[in-house]
């Protein structure tokens, strides 16, 4: 199987988790349970696959780094799951990776709070709505909160990571595990952040606007 296709297939659990969390097709608690299981186990097969090909595939675009005219450049990067050596197919892609990581490293507290904090609140809120606590905690409101929190976190990463960012400290550090973006390329991951983030921002804003109008 071509590495690009395999990477896409291994990346599919990520949008599947988001679908389970935001649509709950199997009812709330079963959907959350399966989504959490997929989220916790993804690293056990996705990271070994990504690391096994880290010296051949470009971290930025996902292409075969050895097949490009420019010489591949090695990047040693420390992420929350350990230090690993990756490749980029040429100086332009090296600069792009370094710029994104420099931007993210300076804002790691914001990114972690935005993603992990939003996820924690969403799960508690959703479970509370499923067990029908005697307070108004609707699942639709939890989904809108989740979409809004994630959108406000990933949109700056997708759009504002300036390519002229200051030189990052050595060794390079990523505040998030790199194996997931490496499956499809960091560039494609940022485009997903931009597009899905914009969609979720609009959906969440419309939800809360309708909710406010009903209350008013």
Z-matrix of the N, CA and C atoms (Angstrom, degrees):
N
C 1 1.464
C 2 1.526 1 109.50
N 3 1.345 2 119.20 1 134.52
C 4 1.470 3 121.16 2 178.10
C 5 1.524 4 111.24 3 -58.27
N 6 1.335 5 117.06 4 140.40
C 7 1.477 6 119.54 5 -177.77
C 8 1.518 7 113.98 6 -57.44
N 9 1.335 8 117.41 7 -36.45
C 10 1.468 9 119.19 8 179.99
C 11 1.532 10 111.09 9 -62.22
N 12 1.335 11 115.64 10 -46.00
C 13 1.463 12 120.03 11 -179.86
C 14 1.523 13 110.75 12 -65.02
N 15 1.329 14 116.18 13 -42.84
C 16 1.466 15 119.59 14 178.24
C 17 1.522 16 110.61 15 -61.38
N 18 1.326 17 116.95 16 -40.40
C 19 1.461 18 120.37 17 178.66
C 20 1.518 19 112.16 18 -62.69
N 21 1.336 20 116.16 19 -41.68
C 22 1.460 21 120.12 20 178.35
C 23 1.527 22 110.39 21 -62.97
N 24 1.335 23 116.96 22 -44.06
C 25 1.461 24 120.78 23 -179.71
C 26 1.524 25 111.11 24 -62.75
N 27 1.330 26 116.84 25 -40.19
C 28 1.459 27 120.11 26 178.81
C 29 1.527 28 111.95 27 -71.35
N 30 1.325 29 116.46 28 -21.95
C 31 1.463 30 120.48 29 178.69
C 32 1.529 31 111.92 30 -81.12
N 33 1.341 32 117.92 31 -20.56
C 34 1.460 33 121.97 32 -174.05
C 35 1.530 34 114.97 33 -56.68
N 36 1.347 35 120.28 34 -32.36
C 37 1.475 36 117.59 35 176.24
C 38 1.518 37 114.03 36 -57.70
N 39 1.336 38 118.02 37 -25.29
C 40 1.471 39 119.91 38 179.87
C 41 1.529 40 111.08 39 -65.25
N 42 1.351 41 119.47 40 -56.37
C 43 1.476 42 117.32 41 175.96
C 44 1.525 43 113.45 42 -65.23
N 45 1.341 44 117.30 43 -27.09
C 46 1.464 45 119.47 44 177.49
C 47 1.525 46 110.63 45 -64.71
N 48 1.318 47 117.25 46 -41.03
C 49 1.469 48 120.82 47 176.67
C 50 1.529 49 110.26 48 -60.68
N 51 1.326 50 116.29 49 -44.51
C 52 1.464 51 119.51 50 179.68
C 53 1.522 52 111.54 51 -63.90
N 54 1.329 53 116.95 52 -37.02
C 55 1.461 54 120.87 53 176.56
C 56 1.528 55 110.73 54 -64.22
N 57 1.320 56 116.76 55 -44.91
C 58 1.464 57 120.39 56 179.30
C 59 1.526 58 111.32 57 -63.39
N 60 1.332 59 116.82 58 -40.02
C 61 1.459 60 120.49 59 -178.78
C 62 1.530 61 111.98 60 -69.00
N 63 1.321 62 117.31 61 -40.31
C 64 1.468 63 119.65 62 -171.32
C 65 1.527 64 113.69 63 -94.66
N 66 1.325 65 117.71 64 -18.72
C 67 1.467 66 119.97 65 -179.33
C 68 1.532 67 112.83 66 -112.34
N 69 1.326 68 117.30 67 -22.95
C 70 1.475 69 122.13 68 -179.94
C 71 1.531 70 111.64 69 46.12
N 72 1.340 71 118.52 70 59.22
C 73 1.475 72 120.13 71 -175.20
C 74 1.524 73 113.15 72 -67.80
N 75 1.339 74 117.98 73 -19.89
C 76 1.465 75 122.06 74 -178.29
C 77 1.522 76 112.06 75 -107.17
N 78 1.322 77 116.76 76 24.23
C 79 1.454 78 124.38 77 -168.78
C 80 1.527 79 109.78 78 78.68
N 81 1.310 80 116.51 79 164.15
C 82 1.464 81 120.13 80 -165.55
C 83 1.526 82 112.45 81 -64.63
N 84 1.332 83 117.59 82 -58.27
C 85 1.463 84 119.77 83 -173.25
C 86 1.532 85 112.83 84 -64.62
N 87 1.349 86 120.85 85 -46.38
C 88 1.470 87 119.22 86 177.05
C 89 1.533 88 112.60 87 -61.64
N 90 1.331 89 116.97 88 -38.86
C 91 1.464 90 119.91 89 179.59
C 92 1.522 91 110.96 90 -65.26
N 93 1.331 92 116.82 91 -43.51
C 94 1.467 93 120.15 92 177.27
C 95 1.520 94 110.87 93 -63.19
N 96 1.337 95 117.16 94 -42.14
C 97 1.465 96 120.31 95 -178.90
C 98 1.516 97 112.19 96 -62.24
N 99 1.325 98 116.62 97 -46.32
C 100 1.470 99 119.83 98 179.37
C 101 1.520 100 110.20 99 -66.05
N 102 1.335 101 116.88 100 -40.68
C 103 1.463 102 119.78 101 178.99
C 104 1.515 103 112.54 102 -62.04
N 105 1.332 104 116.80 103 -43.32
C 106 1.470 105 120.28 104 178.28
C 107 1.520 106 110.78 105 -64.51
N 108 1.338 107 117.15 106 -40.38
C 109 1.468 108 120.55 107 178.24
C 110 1.519 109 110.86 108 -62.30
N 111 1.323 110 117.75 109 -45.14
C 112 1.463 111 120.94 110 177.80
C 113 1.522 112 111.10 111 -62.16
N 114 1.322 113 116.80 112 -40.56
C 115 1.455 114 121.42 113 -178.66
C 116 1.528 115 111.45 114 -65.58
N 117 1.335 116 116.87 115 -41.26
C 118 1.464 117 120.63 116 -176.98
C 119 1.521 118 113.17 117 -75.84
N 120 1.336 119 117.56 118 -27.55
C 121 1.473 120 120.45 119 -176.43
C 122 1.529 121 113.02 120 -95.22
N 123 1.326 122 117.46 121 -11.68
C 124 1.474 123 120.17 122 -174.82
C 125 1.518 124 111.87 123 -57.59
N 126 1.318 125 116.75 124 -40.04
C 127 1.466 126 120.65 125 -176.26
C 128 1.525 127 112.89 126 -63.26
N 129 1.333 128 117.16 127 -27.06
C 130 1.465 129 120.04 128 -173.58
C 131 1.532 130 113.00 129 -71.66
N 132 1.318 131 117.60 130 -21.95
C 133 1.462 132 118.95 131 175.67
C 134 1.530 133 112.40 132 -116.61
N 135 1.341 134 117.59 133 -29.92
C 136 1.456 135 119.76 134 -178.61
C 137 1.537 136 111.75 135 -73.84
N 138 1.332 137 117.55 136 -41.23
C 139 1.462 138 119.04 137 -177.73
C 140 1.531 139 112.10 138 -68.19
N 141 1.337 140 120.18 139 -46.51
C 142 1.475 141 117.99 140 176.92
C 143 1.527 142 112.43 141 -58.53
N 144 1.325 143 117.67 142 -39.05
C 145 1.464 144 120.05 143 179.08
C 146 1.528 145 110.47 144 -63.96
N 147 1.333 146 116.63 145 -45.40
C 148 1.466 147 120.13 146 -178.87
C 149 1.525 148 111.34 147 -65.44
N 150 1.329 149 117.05 148 -42.92
C 151 1.461 150 119.96 149 -178.74
C 152 1.530 151 111.77 150 -67.64
N 153 1.329 152 116.84 151 -34.07
C 154 1.460 153 120.03 152 179.31
C 155 1.522 154 111.88 153 -65.26
N 156 1.335 155 116.97 154 -21.51
C 157 1.467 156 121.37 155 -178.87
C 158 1.521 157 112.35 156 -114.83
N 159 1.340 158 116.56 157 11.04
C 160 1.454 159 121.11 158 -175.24
C 161 1.521 160 112.90 159 -65.49
N 162 1.330 161 117.59 160 -24.65
C 163 1.456 162 120.82 161 179.87
C 164 1.530 163 112.46 162 -89.33
N 165 1.323 164 116.69 163 -4.55
C 166 1.470 165 119.71 164 -179.13
C 167 1.525 166 112.60 165 -114.86
N 168 1.335 167 117.89 166 -28.96
C 169 1.455 168 121.03 167 -176.39
C 170 1.529 169 110.60 168 -104.47
N 171 1.321 170 115.17 169 143.10
C 172 1.464 171 120.67 170 178.51
C 173 1.523 172 109.46 171 -74.41
N 174 1.313 173 116.85 172 127.96
C 175 1.458 174 121.27 173 -179.96
C 176 1.527 175 110.95 174 -64.03
N 177 1.319 176 118.06 175 -31.40
C 178 1.455 177 121.50 176 -176.57
C 179 1.532 178 112.11 177 -77.63
N 180 1.336 179 117.59 178 -51.85
C 181 1.466 180 119.89 179 -172.49
C 182 1.524 181 113.87 180 -109.25
N 183 1.333 182 118.78 181 -13.36
C 184 1.453 183 121.84 182 179.52
C 185 1.509 184 114.84 183 82.74
N 186 1.335 185 117.81 184 2.35
C 187 1.459 186 121.00 185 -179.53
C 188 1.524 187 110.46 186 -80.22
N 189 1.330 188 114.94 187 166.66
C 190 1.465 189 121.03 188 175.33
C 191 1.523 190 108.12 189 -69.01
N 192 1.333 191 116.95 190 108.38
C 193 1.462 192 121.25 191 -175.25
C 194 1.517 193 112.53 192 -64.70
N 195 1.323 194 117.44 193 -25.93
C 196 1.468 195 119.93 194 -179.16
C 197 1.519 196 112.23 195 -80.47
N 198 1.330 197 118.17 196 -11.43
C 199 1.462 198 121.19 197 -176.51
C 200 1.523 199 112.86 198 -95.74
N 201 1.331 200 117.44 199 -1.22
C 202 1.456 201 120.69 200 -178.42
C 203 1.518 202 110.63 201 -91.22
N 204 1.351 203 117.82 202 153.46
C 205 1.475 204 120.09 203 -179.78
C 206 1.519 205 113.38 204 -61.76
N 207 1.337 206 116.65 205 -38.50
C 208 1.466 207 119.86 206 -179.46
C 209 1.525 208 109.97 207 -76.36
N 210 1.322 209 117.49 208 146.19
C 211 1.468 210 119.86 209 178.93
C 212 1.526 211 111.41 210 -67.17
N 213 1.325 212 116.43 211 138.32
C 214 1.458 213 121.09 212 178.57
C 215 1.525 214 109.86 213 -68.74
N 216 1.322 215 115.45 214 146.33
C 217 1.466 216 121.88 215 -177.72
C 218 1.524 217 108.65 216 -117.55
N 219 1.325 218 116.28 217 135.15
C 220 1.456 219 120.78 218 -179.32
C 221 1.527 220 110.12 219 -85.18
N 222 1.337 221 115.71 220 140.41
C 223 1.456 222 122.25 221 178.32
C 224 1.524 223 108.95 222 -128.31
N 225 1.320 224 116.82 223 115.34
C 226 1.461 225 121.08 224 174.97
C 227 1.522 226 107.81 225 -89.94
N 228 1.333 227 116.82 226 119.48
C 229 1.467 228 121.07 227 -173.32
C 230 1.522 229 109.85 228 -131.00
N 231 1.321 230 115.22 229 133.68
C 232 1.456 231 122.78 230 175.67
C 233 1.519 232 108.45 231 -98.08
N 234 1.334 233 117.27 232 121.61
C 235 1.456 234 120.47 233 174.44
C 236 1.532 235 108.20 234 -122.19
N 237 1.338 236 119.85 235 177.93
C 238 1.467 237 120.19 236 -175.59
C 239 1.521 238 114.82 237 -59.07
N 240 1.323 239 118.57 238 -16.73
C 241 1.461 240 120.99 239 -178.38
C 242 1.526 241 112.50 240 -104.03
N 243 1.318 242 117.48 241 7.28
C 244 1.454 243 119.85 242 176.75
C 245 1.515 244 112.61 243 128.45
N 246 1.321 245 114.20 244 177.46
C 247 1.467 246 120.79 245 -179.71
C 248 1.516 247 109.50 246 -96.29
N 249 1.334 248 115.90 247 138.27
C 250 1.457 249 120.97 248 -179.46
C 251 1.524 250 109.15 249 -145.47
N 252 1.324 251 114.87 250 159.06
C 253 1.457 252 121.73 251 177.88
C 254 1.521 253 109.41 252 -104.05
N 255 1.340 254 116.36 253 124.74
C 256 1.446 255 122.81 254 -179.97
C 257 1.517 256 109.73 255 -117.42
N 258 1.298 257 117.42 256 174.45
C 259 1.461 258 122.74 257 178.89
C 260 1.519 259 110.92 258 -126.88
N 261 1.319 260 115.58 259 153.29
C 262 1.459 261 122.19 260 171.59
C 263 1.525 262 107.64 261 -134.86
N 264 1.325 263 116.16 262 140.09
C 265 1.464 264 119.55 263 -173.93
C 266 1.525 265 110.88 264 -90.07
N 267 1.311 266 115.88 265 73.85
C 268 1.456 267 120.72 266 175.82
C 269 1.517 268 113.27 267 112.78
N 270 1.342 269 114.69 268 163.97
C 271 1.464 270 120.66 269 -174.27
C 272 1.527 271 113.06 270 -64.36
N 273 1.333 272 117.54 271 -35.96
C 274 1.469 273 119.74 272 -178.48
C 275 1.525 274 111.00 273 -61.57
N 276 1.336 275 116.72 274 -40.81
C 277 1.448 276 120.12 275 -179.48
C 278 1.525 277 111.31 276 -76.26
N 279 1.317 278 117.19 277 -29.93
C 280 1.467 279 120.24 278 173.33
C 281 1.524 280 110.05 279 -61.76
N 282 1.337 281 116.44 280 -47.52
C 283 1.466 282 120.61 281 179.91
C 284 1.522 283 111.35 282 -62.04
N 285 1.332 284 116.90 283 -38.42
C 286 1.465 285 120.52 284 179.71
C 287 1.524 286 110.89 285 -64.23
N 288 1.339 287 116.92 286 -46.13
C 289 1.468 288 120.62 287 179.06
C 290 1.521 289 110.37 288 -62.39
N 291 1.314 290 115.99 289 -45.63
C 292 1.465 291 119.81 290 -178.00
C 293 1.528 292 111.37 291 -63.64
N 294 1.336 293 117.36 292 -38.01
C 295 1.460 294 120.75 293 -179.88
C 296 1.519 295 110.86 294 -65.65
N 297 1.322 296 117.25 295 -44.58
C 298 1.466 297 120.90 296 179.44
C 299 1.515 298 110.56 297 -62.78
N 300 1.334 299 116.73 298 -45.43
C 301 1.461 300 119.57 299 -178.39
C 302 1.525 301 111.79 300 -68.00
N 303 1.335 302 117.14 301 -35.54
C 304 1.465 303 119.51 302 177.66
C 305 1.523 304 110.44 303 -64.52
N 306 1.334 305 116.55 304 -43.56
C 307 1.468 306 120.91 305 178.58
C 308 1.524 307 110.16 306 -62.94
N 309 1.336 308 116.59 307 -45.77
C 310 1.461 309 120.92 308 -177.32
C 311 1.525 310 111.67 309 -67.79
N 312 1.325 311 117.29 310 -39.09
C 313 1.461 312 120.36 311 -178.33
C 314 1.520 313 111.19 312 -64.10
N 315 1.336 314 117.65 313 -36.15
C 316 1.458 315 120.55 314 179.66
C 317 1.529 316 111.74 315 -72.80
N 318 1.322 317 116.28 316 -16.34
C 319 1.474 318 120.65 317 -177.30
C 320 1.527 319 111.51 318 -123.85
N 321 1.320 320 116.43 319 29.67
C 322 1.458 321 119.18 320 -174.53
C 323 1.526 322 112.50 321 -64.41
N 324 1.340 323 118.08 322 -34.46
C 325 1.465 324 119.85 323 177.96
C 326 1.527 325 110.26 324 -64.19
N 327 1.323 326 116.96 325 -42.19
C 328 1.464 327 121.29 326 178.07
C 329 1.523 328 111.13 327 -63.01
N 330 1.334 329 117.49 328 -43.82
C 331 1.466 330 121.18 329 -178.17
C 332 1.532 331 110.84 330 -67.10
N 333 1.322 332 117.02 331 -44.32
C 334 1.470 333 119.99 332 -178.95
C 335 1.525 334 111.19 333 -65.98
N 336 1.324 335 116.53 334 -43.66
C 337 1.461 336 119.67 335 178.96
C 338 1.524 337 110.38 336 -65.27
N 339 1.331 338 116.49 337 -42.67
C 340 1.450 339 120.57 338 -178.20
C 341 1.508 340 113.19 339 -64.10
N 342 1.335 341 117.23 340 -40.49
C 343 1.461 342 120.73 341 -177.03
C 344 1.527 343 111.17 342 -86.42
N 345 1.330 344 116.99 343 -56.75
C 346 1.462 345 120.08 344 -176.64
C 347 1.524 346 112.00 345 -70.31
N 348 1.334 347 117.00 346 -38.73
C 349 1.450 348 119.89 347 178.81
C 350 1.524 349 111.66 348 -65.71
N 351 1.326 350 116.45 349 -44.35
C 352 1.463 351 120.45 350 177.30
C 353 1.520 352 110.93 351 -61.57
N 354 1.338 353 116.38 352 -43.41
C 355 1.461 354 120.38 353 -179.87
C 356 1.524 355 111.16 354 -62.23
N 357 1.333 356 117.59 355 -43.68
C 358 1.467 357 120.90 356 -178.74
C 359 1.523 358 111.26 357 -63.19
N 360 1.326 359 116.54 358 -46.27
C 361 1.470 360 119.81 359 178.95
C 362 1.521 361 110.61 360 -62.90
N 363 1.337 362 116.76 361 -41.93
C 364 1.465 363 121.04 362 -179.87
C 365 1.527 364 111.56 363 -60.46
N 366 1.331 365 116.70 364 -45.01
C 367 1.469 366 119.42 365 -178.00
C 368 1.524 367 111.32 366 -65.01
N 369 1.323 368 116.87 367 -44.57
C 370 1.469 369 119.89 368 178.70
C 371 1.525 370 110.03 369 -62.86
N 372 1.314 371 116.51 370 -45.49
C 373 1.464 372 122.11 371 -179.67
C 374 1.535 373 110.77 372 -60.89
N 375 1.337 374 116.14 373 -44.94
C 376 1.462 375 120.52 374 -177.95
C 377 1.525 376 111.58 375 -65.77
N 378 1.332 377 116.36 376 -43.58
C 379 1.469 378 119.71 377 178.86
C 380 1.524 379 110.04 378 -63.74
N 381 1.338 380 116.84 379 -40.29
C 382 1.462 381 120.45 380 178.13
C 383 1.520 382 111.24 381 -61.30
N 384 1.341 383 116.60 382 -39.94
C 385 1.461 384 119.62 383 178.78
C 386 1.527 385 111.31 384 -68.26
N 387 1.344 386 116.81 385 -33.11
C 388 1.469 387 120.57 386 -178.54
C 389 1.523 388 111.67 387 -71.28
N 390 1.326 389 117.06 388 -36.54
C 391 1.482 390 119.87 389 -178.78
C 392 1.520 391 111.82 390 -89.83
N 393 1.339 392 115.77 391 3.16
C 394 1.471 393 122.46 392 173.67
C 395 1.531 394 112.27 393 58.11
N 396 1.321 395 114.46 394 55.81
C 397 1.461 396 118.38 395 171.85
C 398 1.521 397 109.55 396 -58.21
N 399 1.334 398 117.48 397 151.23
C 400 1.479 399 120.18 398 -176.80
C 401 1.523 400 113.39 399 -76.53
N 402 1.337 401 116.53 400 41.37
C 403 1.470 402 122.20 401 173.71
C 404 1.518 403 107.23 402 -140.34
N 405 1.336 404 117.46 403 153.30
C 406 1.471 405 119.90 404 -174.53
C 407 1.530 406 112.82 405 -73.58
N 408 1.325 407 117.62 406 88.65
C 409 1.461 408 123.16 407 178.79
C 410 1.525 409 108.26 408 -121.43
N 411 1.304 410 116.93 409 84.49
C 412 1.463 411 121.46 410 -177.03
C 413 1.523 412 110.49 411 -79.67
N 414 1.338 413 116.46 412 142.38
C 415 1.458 414 121.22 413 179.18
C 416 1.521 415 111.13 414 -63.88
N 417 1.322 416 118.00 415 -38.69
C 418 1.463 417 120.72 416 178.68
C 419 1.525 418 111.58 417 -59.52
N 420 1.325 419 116.64 418 -36.95
C 421 1.464 420 119.73 419 177.51
C 422 1.525 421 110.80 420 -68.84
N 423 1.339 422 116.56 421 -37.63
C 424 1.472 423 120.07 422 177.15
C 425 1.516 424 110.50 423 -63.09
N 426 1.328 425 117.34 424 -41.59
C 427 1.468 426 121.06 425 178.70
C 428 1.525 427 110.53 426 -63.32
N 429 1.331 428 116.44 427 -43.54
C 430 1.465 429 119.71 428 178.96
C 431 1.527 430 110.85 429 -62.71
N 432 1.330 431 116.82 430 -40.85
C 433 1.468 432 120.34 431 176.67
C 434 1.532 433 110.63 432 -61.87
N 435 1.331 434 116.57 433 -44.08
C 436 1.464 435 121.48 434 179.77
C 437 1.523 436 110.40 435 -60.65
N 438 1.329 437 116.54 436 -47.79
C 439 1.461 438 120.14 437 179.82
C 440 1.525 439 111.41 438 -61.55
N 441 1.316 440 116.55 439 -42.49
C 442 1.461 441 120.07 440 -178.66
C 443 1.524 442 111.35 441 -66.13
N 444 1.342 443 116.78 442 -45.86
C 445 1.457 444 119.70 443 -179.04
C 446 1.519 445 112.82 444 -63.90
N 447 1.332 446 116.88 445 -43.85
C 448 1.463 447 119.89 446 179.24
C 449 1.520 448 110.53 447 -67.48
N 450 1.329 449 117.71 448 -42.09
C 451 1.464 450 120.64 449 180.00
C 452 1.522 451 111.46 450 -60.39
N 453 1.328 452 117.07 451 -45.41
C 454 1.463 453 120.65 452 -178.87
C 455 1.528 454 112.24 453 -67.77
N 456 1.335 455 116.42 454 -17.67
C 457 1.466 456 120.30 455 178.04
C 458 1.521 457 112.01 456 -89.56
N 459 1.341 458 117.12 457 -46.27
C 460 1.473 459 118.99 458 -173.65
C 461 1.515 460 112.95 459 -85.14
N 462 1.329 461 118.94 460 -22.70
C 463 1.465 462 119.18 461 179.13
C 464 1.533 463 112.16 462 -62.80
N 465 1.335 464 119.58 463 -44.86
C 466 1.470 465 117.73 464 175.63
C 467 1.529 466 112.51 465 -60.63
N 468 1.327 467 117.52 466 -39.08
C 469 1.461 468 120.08 467 178.39
C 470 1.523 469 110.17 468 -64.59
N 471 1.335 470 117.21 469 -38.93
C 472 1.451 471 120.36 470 -178.44
C 473 1.514 472 114.30 471 -72.50
N 474 1.336 473 117.05 472 -35.38
C 475 1.462 474 119.95 473 -171.84
C 476 1.522 475 114.95 474 -108.08
N 477 1.339 476 117.93 475 -25.55
C 478 1.460 477 119.49 476 -169.73
C 479 1.517 478 115.00 477 -107.39
N 480 1.354 479 117.78 478 2.60
C 481 1.471 480 119.28 479 -179.77
C 482 1.530 481 108.33 480 -74.86
N 483 1.323 482 116.11 481 84.29
C 484 1.460 483 122.13 482 -172.67
C 485 1.523 484 111.37 483 -57.64
N 486 1.332 485 115.66 484 137.04
C 487 1.461 486 120.44 485 -179.80
C 488 1.532 487 111.99 486 -72.42
N 489 1.311 488 116.96 487 -9.41
C 490 1.462 489 120.99 488 177.68
C 491 1.526 490 110.84 489 -103.31
N 492 1.334 491 115.45 490 27.00
C 493 1.462 492 120.20 491 -177.38
C 494 1.516 493 111.09 492 -61.41
N 495 1.320 494 115.30 493 156.14
C 496 1.459 495 120.30 494 178.39
C 497 1.518 496 110.48 495 -61.97
N 498 1.301 497 115.01 496 153.13
C 499 1.457 498 120.55 497 -179.15
C 500 1.522 499 110.04 498 -60.74
N 501 1.346 500 118.12 499 124.55
C 502 1.459 501 120.11 500 -178.84
C 503 1.518 502 111.37 501 -73.08
N 504 1.309 503 115.80 502 158.63
C 505 1.458 504 120.97 503 177.67
C 506 1.523 505 110.12 504 -68.27
N 507 1.316 506 115.80 505 155.78
C 508 1.458 507 121.71 506 176.38
C 509 1.529 508 109.31 507 -103.81
N 510 1.339 509 119.82 508 141.95
C 511 1.456 510 125.03 509 -7.78
C 512 1.527 511 111.87 510 -69.10
N 513 1.326 512 116.11 511 159.79
C 514 1.451 513 120.35 512 178.05
C 515 1.527 514 109.72 513 -60.42
N 516 1.325 515 115.99 514 142.11
C 517 1.457 516 120.72 515 -179.45
C 518 1.522 517 110.02 516 -128.35
N 519 1.316 518 115.61 517 140.37
C 520 1.457 519 122.07 518 176.01
C 521 1.523 520 108.02 519 -120.11
N 522 1.334 521 118.89 520 128.98
C 523 1.461 522 120.39 521 -179.92
C 524 1.522 523 113.52 522 -76.67
N 525 1.339 524 117.12 523 -2.23
C 526 1.467 525 122.14 524 179.60
C 527 1.523 526 108.46 525 -132.43
N 528 1.334 527 118.36 526 150.48
C 529 1.470 528 120.47 527 178.08
C 530 1.526 529 111.06 528 -59.58
N 531 1.314 530 116.95 529 135.81
C 532 1.464 531 121.37 530 -174.43
C 533 1.523 532 113.98 531 -89.37
N 534 1.333 533 117.84 532 -9.22
C 535 1.468 534 117.04 533 -174.62
C 536 1.526 535 112.11 534 -67.21
N 537 1.330 536 118.13 535 -32.32
C 538 1.469 537 119.86 536 -179.32
C 539 1.529 538 111.45 537 -68.12
N 540 1.356 539 120.05 538 -52.70
C 541 1.466 540 118.11 539 176.07
C 542 1.525 541 113.39 540 -64.22
N 543 1.343 542 117.70 541 -28.21
C 544 1.463 543 119.54 542 179.24
C 545 1.527 544 112.33 543 -64.94
N 546 1.323 545 117.62 544 -23.77
C 547 1.472 546 120.65 545 -178.53
C 548 1.522 547 111.55 546 -62.89
N 549 1.326 548 116.97 547 -38.43
C 550 1.468 549 120.36 548 -178.51
C 551 1.525 550 112.03 549 -118.31
N 552 1.321 551 116.94 550 -2.96
C 553 1.460 552 121.64 551 -176.95
C 554 1.524 553 110.21 552 99.93
N 555 1.315 554 116.42 553 137.17
C 556 1.460 555 121.18 554 -179.13
C 557 1.528 556 111.20 555 -61.62
N 558 1.334 557 117.21 556 -35.06
C 559 1.469 558 120.42 557 178.92
C 560 1.525 559 111.15 558 -61.17
N 561 1.323 560 117.25 559 -46.77
C 562 1.469 561 120.56 560 179.40
C 563 1.522 562 110.99 561 -64.81
N 564 1.337 563 116.75 562 -36.52
C 565 1.458 564 120.32 563 178.36
C 566 1.522 565 110.95 564 -62.67
N 567 1.331 566 117.17 565 -41.52
C 568 1.463 567 120.26 566 178.60
C 569 1.525 568 111.24 567 -64.73
N 570 1.328 569 117.22 568 -36.43
C 571 1.464 570 119.57 569 176.71
C 572 1.520 571 111.29 570 -66.56
N 573 1.315 572 117.47 571 -36.01
C 574 1.466 573 119.82 572 174.12
C 575 1.532 574 110.42 573 -63.23
N 576 1.328 575 116.57 574 -41.63
C 577 1.461 576 120.30 575 176.69
C 578 1.530 577 110.27 576 -58.08
N 579 1.321 578 116.38 577 -44.02
C 580 1.464 579 120.27 578 -177.53
C 581 1.526 580 111.34 579 -65.52
N 582 1.327 581 116.80 580 -50.21
C 583 1.464 582 120.77 581 -173.86
C 584 1.523 583 112.11 582 -72.88
N 585 1.342 584 116.20 583 -50.26
C 586 1.457 585 119.46 584 179.51
C 587 1.528 586 110.29 585 -66.84
N 588 1.327 587 116.58 586 -38.03
C 589 1.459 588 119.71 587 178.24
C 590 1.518 589 112.11 588 -60.36
N 591 1.323 590 117.85 589 -43.98
C 592 1.460 591 121.11 590 177.91
C 593 1.527 592 111.12 591 -63.80
N 594 1.347 593 116.05 592 -43.88
C 595 1.466 594 120.11 593 179.14
C 596 1.517 595 111.24 594 -61.36
N 597 1.329 596 116.41 595 -46.67
C 598 1.468 597 120.09 596 -178.66
C 599 1.526 598 111.19 597 -67.39
N 600 1.328 599 117.78 598 -35.44
C 601 1.460 600 120.38 599 178.11
C 602 1.524 601 110.26 600 -62.13
N 603 1.321 602 116.60 601 -44.00
C 604 1.463 603 121.07 602 178.97
C 605 1.532 604 110.38 603 -65.52
N 606 1.350 605 116.55 604 -47.20
C 607 1.462 606 119.80 605 -178.74
C 608 1.529 607 111.58 606 -60.93
N 609 1.321 608 117.10 607 -45.39
C 610 1.466 609 120.40 608 -178.84
C 611 1.525 610 111.01 609 -66.88
N 612 1.322 611 116.56 610 -41.18
C 613 1.468 612 119.97 611 179.92
C 614 1.516 613 110.94 612 -63.42
N 615 1.335 614 117.59 613 -42.64
C 616 1.459 615 121.24 614 178.11
C 617 1.528 616 111.06 615 -64.12
N 618 1.345 617 116.37 616 -39.82
C 619 1.469 618 119.92 617 179.65
C 620 1.518 619 110.70 618 -60.86
N 621 1.329 620 116.36 619 -49.23
C 622 1.462 621 118.97 620 -176.50
C 623 1.526 622 111.19 621 -72.59
N 624 1.340 623 117.24 622 -29.53
C 625 1.467 624 120.21 623 175.44
C 626 1.536 625 110.37 624 -65.20
N 627 1.336 626 116.74 625 -43.47
C 628 1.467 627 120.29 626 176.81
C 629 1.524 628 110.72 627 -64.23
N 630 1.351 629 115.21 628 -41.14
C 631 1.461 630 119.81 629 179.92
C 632 1.535 631 110.63 630 -62.34
N 633 1.332 632 116.63 631 -41.93
C 634 1.456 633 120.59 632 -179.79
C 635 1.518 634 111.19 633 -66.61
N 636 1.336 635 116.81 634 -37.13
C 637 1.460 636 119.72 635 -179.51
C 638 1.529 637 110.75 636 -68.73
N 639 1.343 638 116.72 637 -34.82
C 640 1.454 639 119.82 638 178.42
C 641 1.525 640 110.99 639 -68.64
N 642 1.335 641 115.17 640 -39.43
C 643 1.472 642 119.20 641 178.30
C 644 1.520 643 110.53 642 -66.67
N 645 1.377 644 114.21 643 -42.22
C 646 1.456 645 118.71 644 -178.89
C 647 1.524 646 111.44 645 -68.33
